[in-house]
């Protein structure tokens, strides 16, 4: 990427920083010279209340003229800077360590349970940065992938395909290999296959009651549960259904079942540990409640609750990634699908290959200079492209001089392009698909709306409300900090859409554009994540512990005063009415939305196509064994 391209990508971010910089810069001196606990105990508390001393004290009255703060001294903003210090006050080391152990460690543990694809450390850094810098787009991408799987499963069910769940599982793997939808090719090939091979019209489709055990709509069917108990008597219905199929149907289904089983067994699955890490962050929220209760004398402690509430943004992302899962090897899916296509071609001929070639980019240049011997050895599927050895990078070059097919090239080059070509479930530039019944633009916008409400409604809004009403009602530093983070999230989402539009207009090879878009996104996410981390770290260290931030109004549009007194009983009770229900409701609503997404009504268990539990994996093995015995 050229230098002026980098500057173009960074210019909105730099402009945003320049607009925000004057707000804190003019407020106070950037020196650590404030100690509000000592200032209150040694200077302010001994002073007698004098409402006529308007230069130093502030008295509040109700409409009837009754004093609202008797025997409680509220000092003016100027008096606070003069008496307590015009800079900030860093928290005690013990307090800082407590804050880190309270919410940083649970958040790190939760993010660590995100299902990262095996693409190296740099890809993991980019994914984490994307989660923190652009959670709306991350959630949007995850919801889109779940929707794609749901619609693929529904398409297989609507077509009444034999073992449609296994067929949809293979289709779902294609989606992680350059966002390819093979379902139309499969159905078209199936229609053309029947008259060409002399097969009946209902070939590979559910036929009557005897084949219901092969129907895919019930991923959690009674047969699956009985198979997991390993009792041979429970396989009678399965065996009867197999015997009713033609020999070719049994053999084709065997290859499909074997490929689906291999895909599932090469998939990561850890739903229980993901839930444990989520409840670990929930325990951090409980810890923030306990800390606020025990530190009643410090009226700033409740802001810790707001910080933990903001971190709830990673809960749906990590849980949905656990549902989607990730392959344990970067090239496992390519190997399996290549083997499936080879098996079908070898046994039934090229015309019977129901699955299309993988549309995976090959970053090597073709050449006709290959020998007949090499073609005979490697040209297994008609239409494969033979590439010379010199087309490969030197570090990938084998020691022999044989030519390789395009499938071999895909296996070599896929790990270098997989990060932006489908393996990262959190990165999907095109949210809608060319097939309107898969992910239509309207449905994609609906998923975007859900993502925005989830992130801003369940994470940002509760944090803003807590900081806005604690301890003084007003838009102060912490409220501004959470708002700046929310603006960063929205700005990142906007930049995503603008960059996708611009890259679609560029000329050149698509792979170069996709790589440039990925790199620009990573650079932006790392910068935004660093900026957000700086904002939160400043709050946790005590840079917001100043007269300016304690005054309650960033713009000082009202007469500013600083309240250093502890909470009264009434204020403490009123505060808990805000501190507990607001983040608690946000956390419970987030969990409720997760349960809805996992329900059969919404997902139709489409997210389970690749990520299946141990019992279902055992059932797949047993079914595959019975099918092999009946087929060969």
HELIX and SHEET records of a PDB file:
HELIX    1   1 UNK A    3  UNK A   25  1                                  23    
HELIX    2   2 UNK A   36  UNK A   39  1                                   4    
HELIX    3   3 UNK A   40  UNK A   44  3                                   5    
HELIX    4   4 UNK A   77  UNK A   84  1                                   8    
HELIX    5   5 UNK A   93  UNK A   99  1                                   7    
HELIX    6   6 UNK A  100  UNK A  104  3                                   5    
HELIX    7   7 UNK A  105  UNK A  112  1                                   8    
HELIX    8   8 UNK A  121  UNK A  133  1                                  13    
HELIX    9   9 UNK A  135  UNK A  158  1                                  24    
HELIX   10  10 UNK A  164  UNK A  175  1                                  12    
HELIX   11  11 UNK A  183  UNK A  197  1                                  15    
HELIX   12  12 UNK A  209  UNK A  214  5                                   6    
HELIX   13  13 UNK A  222  UNK A  227  1                                   6    
HELIX   14  14 UNK A  232  UNK A  235  5                                   4    
HELIX   15  15 UNK A  236  UNK A  243  1                                   8    
HELIX   16  16 UNK A  247  UNK A  265  1                                  19    
HELIX   17  17 UNK A  271  UNK A  294  1                                  24    
HELIX   18  18 UNK A  303  UNK A  310  1                                   8    
HELIX   19  19 UNK A  313  UNK A  324  1                                  12    
HELIX   20  20 UNK A  332  UNK A  348  1                                  17    
HELIX   21  21 UNK A  350  UNK A  352  5                                   3    
HELIX   22  22 UNK A  372  UNK A  378  1                                   7    
HELIX   23  23 UNK A  389  UNK A  391  5                                   3    
HELIX   24  24 UNK A  394  UNK A  396  5                                   3    
HELIX   25  25 UNK A  406  UNK A  417  1                                  12    
HELIX   26  26 UNK A  418  UNK A  420  5                                   3    
HELIX   27  27 UNK A  441  UNK A  452  1                                  12    
HELIX   28  28 UNK A  453  UNK A  460  3                                   8    
HELIX   29  29 UNK A  461  UNK A  468  1                                   8    
HELIX   30  30 UNK A  477  UNK A  505  1                                  29    
HELIX   31  31 UNK A  510  UNK A  541  1                                  32    
HELIX   32  32 UNK A  547  UNK A  550  1                                   4    
HELIX   33  33 UNK A  569  UNK A  598  1                                  30    
HELIX   34  34 UNK A  600  UNK A  603  1                                   4    
HELIX   35  35 UNK A  606  UNK A  608  5                                   3    
HELIX   36  36 UNK A  614  UNK A  631  1                                  18    
SHEET    1   A 3 UNK A  57  UNK A  58  0                                        
SHEET    2   A 3 UNK A  74  UNK A  76 -1                                        
SHEET    3   A 3 UNK A 561  UNK A 562 -1                                        
SHEET    1   B 2 UNK A 386  UNK A 387  0                                        
SHEET    2   B 2 UNK A 404  UNK A 405 -1                                        
END                                                                             
